[in-house]
Amino acid sequence: MSDKYIEVFSQFEEVTGFFSTKEGATEGYPYDREDVFEENWLEEAIPVWPKQVHGDHIEVIEQRPYRPVELEDTDGLITNLRGVLLTTLHADCIPVFLFDYMRNVIGLVHAGWKGTAKGIAAKAVYMMNREYGSDPEHIMAFIGPGISKCCFETGDDVYEAFDKGSYSFDIFEEKWDFIDDFSEKKGDKYYIDLKGINKKMLMDIGVPEENIEVSEHCTCCEPEMFESYRREGGTYMRMGAGLCLI
Ligand SMILES: [Zn+2]
């Protein structure tokens, strides 16, 4: 693999996954997404492209499309089909990669703070179980490069989104009572650890801690390696996350 990508789940033969570095990022809007996912080794795969909206809708891909498919209002994808390249685009928001190595089921979510507050990563695990019978104990997770606590400075609004009530989907409901373990107040600002929160939520729904890898890379404070919306004060550059059963 080139230096355009970081490999994900390289220990498994049944799945291939990646996250673009700055070298593999693409500029412009609408994004020339094929450029983001140009590598030959994915030539046979059909990409599925969500139009991300910082929501928690997760689409189940039940048929292998004949050409690239763009899905409205979607921030997460799951499938058990080979040759379907699940994709998401990022410029600080956290990518969460999931792989059930017993049943060969994959999931990929785009988790910014809004998606994280809605519990989208845990919801993907829940849906992998509901749709495909995945046991969370057999799910491997990679919480990818994204903005880390060092740089994710927020006001009260973001803190409060995590501080009130609960997050829920279908029959699952979990109280938001752990934000103080993953945030730090300095003056009137908060620094929030989105990766840590996503890890905690995955563990709460049954993914073993030893199955979860968290990337140390902060997209915001590593300008040589990553694009960052926060660092640039807005950008059209996007890095791609991809995950595919082979
Ligand atoms: Zn940082």
Residues whose N, C-alpha, C, O or C-beta is under 5 A from the ligand:
A	BS01	ZN	S148 C150 C151 C218 C220 C221
